[in-house]
Amino acid sequence: MTVVGVAVIPIMVQKYQSPVRVYKHPFELVMAAYERRFPTCHLIPMFVASDVMVEETSEDGSTHRVERRCALDVDAPRLLKRIAGVDYVYFIQKNTLNRKERTLHIESHNETFSNRVIIHETCCYSVHPENEAWTCFEQTASLDIKSFFGFESTVEKIAMKQYASSIKKGKEIIEYYLKELEDEGISYVPRWAPSTISLPPPKPTSPSTNAPDIPSLTVTPAVCVSLSSDVKDSCQDVKLDGTILQTDSLSEILAGTPEDKLDADYIKRYLGDLTPLQESCLIRLRKWLQETHKGKIPKDEHILRFLRARDFNMDRAREILCQSLTWRKQHQVDYLLETWTSPQVLQDYYTGGWHHHDRDGRPLYILRLGQMDTKGLVRALGEESLLRHVLSINEEGLRRCEENTKVFGRPISCWTCLVDLDGLNMRHLWRPGVKALLRIIEVVEANYPETLGRLLILRAPRVFPVLWTLVSPFIDENTRKKFLIYAGNDYQGTGGLVDYIDKEIIPDFLGGECMCEVPEGGLVPKSMYRTPEELENEDVRLWTETIYQSASIFKGAPHELLIEIIDASSVITWDFDVCKGDIVFNIYHSKRAPQLPRKDPLGAHGITSPGGNNVQLIDKSWTLGQDYSMVESPLTCKEGESVQGSHITRWPGFYILQWRFHSMPACSSTNMPRMDDVLATLQVSSHKCKVMYYTEVLGSEDFRTACCDVQSLGSMTSLESSHSGFSQLSAATTSSSQSQSSSMISR
């Protein structure tokens, strides 16, 4: 928002990033098809005409540059056109064809209303990096509406709707003209070579006789260029990470550098049918994660779940995804299936298990909640053990979805849960049991969004509305819409269970013929109950098995960590994630020990808060440069970033690692803060940031040994290079349980 006096003028910005579209045709043939779209194209009715303004060719003929002025008849309400005072919208397009390098770069921007609306688009045709007989297409675009006679929202909707429809229609355009060339017997266009004369492209088709009487023009503008972006539906091989892969092995590939690009056919095969704007959100969020998390990113399916959970709102999805990734890292959830072994009492009395799949190919999980002794399980295991078990079920569900995607040849990203409530009564409403259930729902909702495809609740008794009243407020509205509830035997008729599960796999206890291996449950013997002290110790052990610590940072109250160095040539290493807000990371040195914080949690040196601690060591009376000194330049870290680095100490004494709140600087020309800065500050609730960190001190010899395999990392002594991937060093110097290994949901 921009403030002018007392008026508030909205600024709307939309961005689009395409996946890689692959044409299984040589570059030169695709260019010949591309030229046939000029000067008008009957497949693009809104493209009225175009006119060549500038055209030049290099001396050797390898490079051809064309600048065109293009006209669009935008499908907008007549009232809006009258207010705007124009019939057509004009764009300027600059094309650079490099026949030697076999690339076509296209850059377009609007000429009409350029002081009110800014549309900018860049596109590129290039040779496929792994198959020179194929051609790739990529595009990016942005729409920035500063003002438009009070119709900003309407203009945005019209522009995005037409742009999305143009992109979606794109597969028809190039393929249409490729087919036309084939029908004319043109299946090959020779490559450019210095020693030969390049053949001219096929002549363009004649302009439509129905075109309005305005100057003749030649190529599609920003909105229309996107129409050439798609690829044949028959394409089965896809490119990811620069490698041609058969589609049955793609889900096994791990993501690496930010140069990894999603292929359009890969998206359709493994992630489903997404709109162009949904594809763009996925690609942009994935790219952001690659840049900030240095390759430690979740699979595309997992990113997509968080986007769907927030209706493809990029900022909201990124926030909850980053929080979830931090949670997984802190509690080692990525290794849960490898490390968690269900106690025998769970194997005997937890009445749930996987059972085939539903009619849509989704894994089917059956839970006989009415037969479960929730009180006995909580008294025997504790709340945290039950939570761990449920998390392992969700992790197994993710794995089964991947397997079923391969088996059924279509994207399967969620599972179906069947809950049998036969036997549910008031004993299930035992308060500690309900509390444990609500905790489990809360954690699962936050970290496994959009993983439940359908929930079938069968044989709901009279007491069910009481339980539903307790738990429904904790369940996301989108999730509640997936609940189907049947009372008594209603599930047995038409519209019941057989509509969702094949008759052959309906469990025997629901009237089917399929034997189900889900335990029948029963009462947990009281001899297996544990004392409250034993349960508390077990709960603490389960959720403190992590090398990371959490800290809260407040405005005016940084978090500081003291490290005493005896050997002057030691190496301080760190690994931290910025969970919330933006922070500044500093390292200081002092010859004398700072005063330790008082134990009073409300004292001047210590602030406690849920989910993290806050410790301040540098006394307010200390003077920088006298009592202590800065040994590294400050490093500003953004929310969601994962930072690793090290510092080689030069002197013995006391080193202080400090994480402090990042305050937005005021505008240099005025004492008033900038509006963007104010909005960014308001996004940090209560001026509070959070970090999760791990530090370690290595001897110089140990450090050199660890570095022998990572010399390519460059200087390890600078904070400026702390994003360089210290995780490789950490992996060489810590135990396997502590290293930054790739996760089970990491690509």
N, C-alpha and C positions, 0 to 999 in steps of 0.2 A: 504494500500500500504506500502511496506517495501523498504526503500532506502538503497542500497548497492553501495557506491561510487557514480557513476553517473547513474547507471542502476536502473530501476524501475521494481520490480518484483511484479506482481499482486497476491493478496491473495483473493481467492474467498471462501465465506462461505455460505452454504445453510443449513437451518434447517427444520425439519419436526416434527410435533406433530399430532398424530392421534386423532380422536374422540374415544369415547368408543364403541367398537363393542361387541354386545351381541349375544351369542349362546344360544338358548333355549334347552340346553342339560346340564346334570351334568358335573362337572369338570372332574371326572374320565373317563367318556366316551369321552370327548373332548381330554384328554391326550392319550387315546388309539388310537383315530383317528390321533392325531399328530404324534405318533410313527410310523405309517404306511407310513409316507413320507420318511422313511430312507431305505437304504442308498442313493437312488436316487428317483426321482419322475418324472414320464413321463409327468405330468402336468407342470413341470418346466424344459423345455429343456435346459436352460442355466446352470442349476445346474448339473455339471458333476458327481461329486462323493464326498465322505467325509470319513474321517478316525478318529476313536476314539484315542485320544492321552492319556487322563487321565480319569479314571472312579473310583468313590469311593462311598460307601454307609455307612451311619451311623450304629452304632451297633443295634439300634432298627428297622432299615429299613425304618425310616420315611423320611430321606433325601437322595437324590440321586444326585450326581454331576457328570457331564460329560463335558469334554473339547474335542472339535473336530476341525480338520483342514479341511476346505471345499474348493472346487475348482469350479470356475465359468468360463464358456466360454462366455466372454463378447462380445456382438454384436457391434464390433467397426470396423472402416475401416482397411483394411489389411495393409495399409501404416503405420497407427498408431501402429499396433501390431508389425510391423517389427522394427519401431523406438524404441518401448519400449522393444523389445527383449523377449517377453513372449507370450505364447499361452493361459495360464490360469491365472486367478487372484485368490489368496488364501486368505481366511479369517479364523480367529480364533474365535470360538464360545464357550462360557461357559454357560451351563445350570444348574440351581439349582432347582430341583423339591422337594418341601416340601409337602409330602403327608398328614402330620398332619395338617398343616395350609391351605392346598389345594391351593398352589400357584406354579407357574413355572416362574422363573426369567431368562431371556435370555440376555446375553450381548455379542456383536459381534464387532470385529474391523478387519480392513484389515492388512494382513501381507505383501502382495506385494506392493511395492512403498510406504511403510509407512513413509519414510522420505520426500516424495513429496506430497502425498495425505493421508489425515486422514479421515477415515470413521468410525463412532462410532454409535452403535445402542443399545438401551435397549428396551426390550419388557416384558410384564407381563401378564400371564393368572391368573385369580383369580375368586373366587366365587362372584356372584352378591350380593351386600350388602342387597338387599331386597327380593331376591328369591334364596335360596341355590340350587335350581335345575337348575339354569342358570349359565353361565360362561361369564366373561368379558375379553376383550383383549384390551390392550393399548400399544402404542409404540412411542418412540421418536428416532430421528436420526439426525446426522449432517454430512455434507460433507465440508471439509476444504482443498482446493487445494492451496498448497504453490507454486509449480512450476511443470511443466510437459513438458519439452523439447520445450517450446514455444507454446504448444497446450492446454493451460489451459482452454480457452473458449470452445474448442471442447470437451474436457474431461468432463467439467461441464455439457454440454448439453446432452452428451451420458449418463452420470451417472443419471441425474435427469429424463431423459426420461424413462430409464429402471426401475428406482426406482418407478416412478409414475405408470407405466404399471403393475409392480409387485403388488403394493398395490391394484390397481383397480381390478386385477384378483384374489385377495385374497379370495373372498367369495366362489370361486369354490373349493378351496383346502380342507379345513376342512370338508365342507359339502359333498364333494365327498367321503371322507373316512368314514364319519359318515353313509352315505348311504351304503357303502360297508359293514360296520359292521352290519347294519340292515339286509342286504341281507343274511348275514351269521348267522343270528339269535342272534347276540350279541346286546342287547339293554340295558344292565345293567352291570356296573363294580362296585364291592363293594368298599366302602371307606376303607382307612387304619385304623386299630385299633391296639393298643398295644397287645391285647389279641388274635389277629388272625394273620394269615399269609396272607400277601397281595398277591393277584393273580398277576402273571406276565402279562405285557401287551401283546396284540396279537403280534405274530412274524411279523417282517417287511417283506415286499414283496421282492422278489429277485431282485438284480440289473439288469438293462437292459442289454441284451446281446450286444446291440449296443454301450455301453459305451466305451470310449477310454481305452487303456491299461495303466492305471495309478493306483496308490495305491487306494484300496477301502476305501471310506470315509463314514460319517454317517448323517449329518444334514445340513439343509440349512444355509448359511452364512447370513450376515447382510442384504443383498439385498433380500434374499429369505424368511427369517422368516416372513416378512411383508405379505406374501401371505396368511397367515391364519387369516388376520385381520378383515374380513367382517362377516356379519351376514345374516341370511335368509331374503329374500325379503318379506316373509310373516309375519315378526315380526311387530306387531301393538302396543304393549305396549312398552313404553320407560322409561328410567331412567333419571331424572334430579333432582339435589339437593338431591340425595339419596332416592327418592320416586318413586314408580311405578305409572305411570300416564296413563290414557287413552289419546289417541292422540287428542281427541276433546277438551281437557282442557289445553293443554300445553301452549298456548299463554297467558294464564292468570297468569302464574307462574312468580314470581319475583326472580331475581338472588340474592344470598346472599354472601356466603363466597367464597374465591378463590378455595375451594375444589369442587365447582360446576363443573361438566364436561358435555360436550355436547355428546349426544348419536348420533350415526351414523344414526339411523332411524329417530330421531327427525330432524336432518339436512335435510334429504331427504324429509320428509313430510312437514316441515314448511319453509325451506329455499331454497330448490331446489337441483338439481343435480350439485354438485361441484366436481371439480377434487381433488385428494388427496392433492395437494399443496395448493389449494384454501381453503380446509377445515383446513389445518394447519395454514394458515394465519389468518383465523377467530378465531381459538382456541387460538393462541398465542397473538393476539391483545386483545381478550376478557380477557385472563388471566392477561395481563399487566394492563388493565383498572381495574380489580378487585383488583389488588395489590396496585395501586396508587390512585384510587378513592374510595376505601373502600366501595364497594357495590353500589355506586351511578353511575351505568353504564347504558348505553342505551340498548335497546333490541337487540337481535342478528340480527334481520332484519335491524336495523338501522346501526349497525357496518358494516354489509355486504354491505350496500349501499355505504359507504365511501370507502371500499376496492375496490369495482367495479369501482368507480369513478376514482381511481388511479391505475387501472389495477393490483390490488393486490400487489402493492408496499407497504410493511408494514410501512416504515418510513414516506412516503408521506401521506398515509391514516391516520396514527396516528396524524400527525401534523394538518391536516385540521379537523379531528374529535375533537381533544382537543380544538381547537379554537372555533368550533361550540358549544361544551358542555359549554364552558365558556360564550359564547354569550347567550345561552339559560338561563343559571343561572343568568347572570347579568340582563337580561330583562324579567325574569319570564315567559319565553315562555311556560314552562311546564304547566302553569296554565291558558293559554290563552283561551282555550275553556270554562273554568269555569268562567273566570272573564270578558272576552270581550263581550260586547253587541254592535252589529252594530247600529250606529245611524240611525234614521228613513230615512234620505236622502239616505243612502246606500241601505236600504231595498227597497226603491221605485225606485231608479235610477241606481243601479249597476246591469248591465245586465248579471249576471252569476249565475249558480246554478248546483247542482248535478242532474243527470238524468240517473237512471238505471245503466247498465254496458255494456261493449262491448262484442264481441264474445269470448274473452279470459277470461271473468270474471272480468276484471279490472273495478273499479269504473269510471264512465264517467262524466266529468265536461264540461258543455257547457258555452261558453262565447260569447255573441253577441257584440263583440267589435265595430262593425260598428254602432250600435245603442246607444253606450254609449257616454254621454257628459263628456269626460275626463276633459275638461277645467272647466265645472261647478262643477264637483266633487272635483277637486283640490281646486278651489276657495271657496267651501263650507266646506270642511273637512280638507284640508292640506295634505301634502305628507305623514306624519307619520301615520295618521288615515287610509289612503288607504293601506299603508304597513301593518299595524296591521290586516286589514281585509284580505289581501292576505295571511298573515301568518296563520290566523285562517282557511282559506280554505285549506292550506297545512296540518295543524294539523288534520283537519277533514278527509283529504285524507288518512293520515296514519291510522287513526282509521277505515275507511271503508275498507282499504286493509286487515287489520286484520280480520274484519268480513267476507269478501269474501273468505279469506283463509279457514275459518271454513266451510262456506257454500258450496264451490266448491271442498273441499277436496284436494287442491293443493296449492303450494305457490303462492301468489299474492302480490307482493311487490311494485307495481307502478300503476298509473292510466292513463287513456286516456283523453286528452283534445281536445275538438272540438271548434274551433274558427271560428265564422261566421263574415266575414268582409264586408258583404253587408251594404252599407251606409258609408263606410270609405272614408273620403275626407281630404282636406288640413287642415280643422279645427282641425283634430286629431293630426296634427304635431305642435300644439302650444308648444312653447319651454318649459315652466314649466311642461306641461303634459308629454312631452317626457323625461324630466329630472326625473320626478317621476317614469316613467316606467323603465328607466334604473336603478334607485336605487332599485326598487323592484326586477328586474331580478338579479342584483348583490347579493342581500341578499339571495334570494331563491337559486341561484346557489351554494352559499357557504354553505348553511345549510340544503338543501334538495336534495342532489345529487342522481341521479338514481331513482327518484320518478316519473318521467315522462316516461311512456312506449311508448306513441305515441302522436303526435300532428297533428291533422287534420285541415288544414287551408282551409276554403271553401269560394268561391265567392270572390277571391282576385281581387281587382280593379286595375286600372292603377297606382294609387298612392302607391300601396303596395311596389314596389321595393324601393321607397324612404325610407319608414319606415324600411324595412328590412335592408337597408344599414346602418341605424343608430343603430339598435339594435343587429344585428348578431355578431359584434365583442365582445359583452358582454356575448354571449351564448357559453357554452362549446361545443367543436367539437363533442363529443359523443352525446350530446343533439341535436345538429343540424341534425345529421343523422336520428333522429326519426321524423323529420318534413316531412309531405306530403302536398303539396300545389296544390290546384285546382282552376283554374280560371273559371269564369262564371258558367255554369251548368255541367262542366265536372265531377263533383262528382256523378252525377245521373246515369251514365252508369256503365258497367262492369269495375272492377278495382277501383271503387269509394267507396262511403260510405257503400254500402251493403256488401262489403268485410270485413268490420270491425265492423259494427253494425247491429244487427238483424233488418229486415225490419219493424217489429212490433213496434219498439221503436224509429224510425226516427221521429224527431220533425215535427210538422205540418208546421212550417214556412220554413222547408227545403223540403217540398213536401211529408212528411210522414203523417201517420194517428194518431200519438201519441200526445196527448196534453202535452205541456211542460210548466212548471210553472216558467220558467226563466222570470224575469221582462222584459218588452219591452223597458224600458229606456225612452228616451225623454230628452228634455232640462231641466236642473236644474234651477228653478226660481231664478232670480238674488236677490230676497228678502232673499234667504238663504245664499248668499255669506257672508263671514266674512272678517273683515279687516285684513291686514297683521299682525298687532300687536296681534290680537286675535289668528290667526293661529300660530304665533310664540310661544305664551304662551302655546297653546294646544300641540304643538309639543314637547316643553321642558317638559311639564308635563308627556306626554306619555312615554318618554324614560329616565326620571330620577326617575321613581317610583321603585327604587332599593336601598337596604341598602348597596350595595357594591360600592367601589371606585376603580378607575383604576390608575395605576402608571407605569411610564416608568423608567427603571433602566439602566444607561449607565456605561460603563467601566470608573471608576474614579468618578462617580456621583451616589451614592446610593440614595434611597428614604427613608426619615425618617419621623416618625409620633410622635408628642409630646403628652404625656398623663400626666396630673398633678394629683398627688395622695395626698389627704388630710388625709384620714384614713389609717394608716400604714398596716392594715390587709385587704386591698382591694384585689380584684382579677381581673387581666387584662386577657381578653379572646380574641382570634383571630380565624379567619377563612379566609384562603386565597388560591387562585389557582394560580399556576405558568403557565401563558399562553404561554410564549415564553422564551427560554433559561434556564439556570441553575442559581440559586441565593443562597446566604447565608443569613440566618435570624438571627439577633442578638437582644438582649434587653440590654439597658444600663440604668444606674441611675446616676442622678446628683442632687446635693443639690441646685444648682442655675439654673435659667431658661436660656436656650440657646437663642441666638439672633434670632428673627423671620426672615424668609427670606424676602429679598427685593421684592418689587412688580415688579421690572424690570424683565420681563421674560427671559432676556438674562444675568441677573446678576449672581454673583458667587454662590448665594444660591438657585436659582430657574431655572429650565429648563422646558419649556413647550413643548409638542409634541402632535401630533394628537393621540387621543385615550387614553390619560393618562397624569398625571402631574408628576413632579419631584421636590422634596423639600429636601434640605439639612440643617440640624439644628446644627450639631456638628461643631463648629468652628475649622478651621485648626490649630489654636494656642493652642487648648486644648490638654492636655496630658492624655492618658489613665492611670488610677490609681491615678491621682491627681485631675483633673477637673471632671472626670466622671469614672464610673466603669462598668464592664461587670457583669451582674447578672445571666446569663445563658450561657451554652456552645453554641457556634455557631451551627446552624443546616443547613446542605446543602440540598437543595431541587431541584429535577430534573424537567425538563420541563414536564408539564402535571399532576404533583402531586397536590392533594387537601389536604391541611394541616389544622388541627384544634388543638388547645391547650390552655393552660392557665398558668398564673404565679401568685402566691400569693406574694404580695409585703411585704417587711419587714420594709421599712422605708417610711416616707412621702417624698415628693419632686417631681422630674420630671423624668419620664421614657421615653425613646426614643426607639421605635420599628424601626429597620433598615432592609431594604432589599437591599443587594448590589450584584453587578455582581460577579459571581463565576469565578475567574481566574484559569486556569489550572496550576498545579504545574510543575516546570521543573524537568527533570530526575535528580536523586540525584548524579549520577556519572559524569554528565556533565552540563554545563550551557545551552546547547542547549535543547529546548523543545522537548518532544516526538512527533513523527509524528501523533499519535492518538489524542494528545492534540491539535495540530495545526488544524487538520481537524475538531475536535469538536468545536474549537473556531470560525473557518470560517463559521460554520453552523449558528451562531448567527449573523444575518445581522446587520452590522454597530455597533457591540458590544453593542447590545441593548436587554434588557429583559423586560418582562411585567408581572405584577401581578395584580390580582383583589382581594381586601381585605375588610374585615369587622371586626371591633374591638368593644368591649364593656367592661365597667368597672362595676363589681358587688361588692356589700358590702359583707363582710365575712359571715354574717348571710344568705343573699340571696344565696350565693354560696353553703353553707352547705345544705340549703334546696333543691337546685337544684341537689346536688350530692347524695342525699339520695337514689335515684333510680339507680344510676350509680356507686356504690362503686366498682364494678368489673373492672372499668376502670383503677385502680391503681393510681399511683402518678399523680396528675394533675399539679404539679409545675415544671415539667422538660420539656425542649424543646425536649429531646430525646424521650419523650412519646407523642409528639404532633400529631403523626399519629394515636393515639389510638382511635379516634372516638369521638371527642368533639361535633360532630353534635348532639349526644344524649343530651348532656348538653344544647347546644344551643336551642334545641327544647323545653326544659323545662323552658327556661328563656326568650325567645323572643316570639313575637306574631306569630300566625300561618303563616302570610304572610312573616315573616322573617326567619322562621326555615328552617333547612335542610331537608325538606320533600322529600319523594320519588317522582320523576317526572313522568309525563305521558308517557315519553318514557323510563323510568328507568325499569329495570327488577327487 
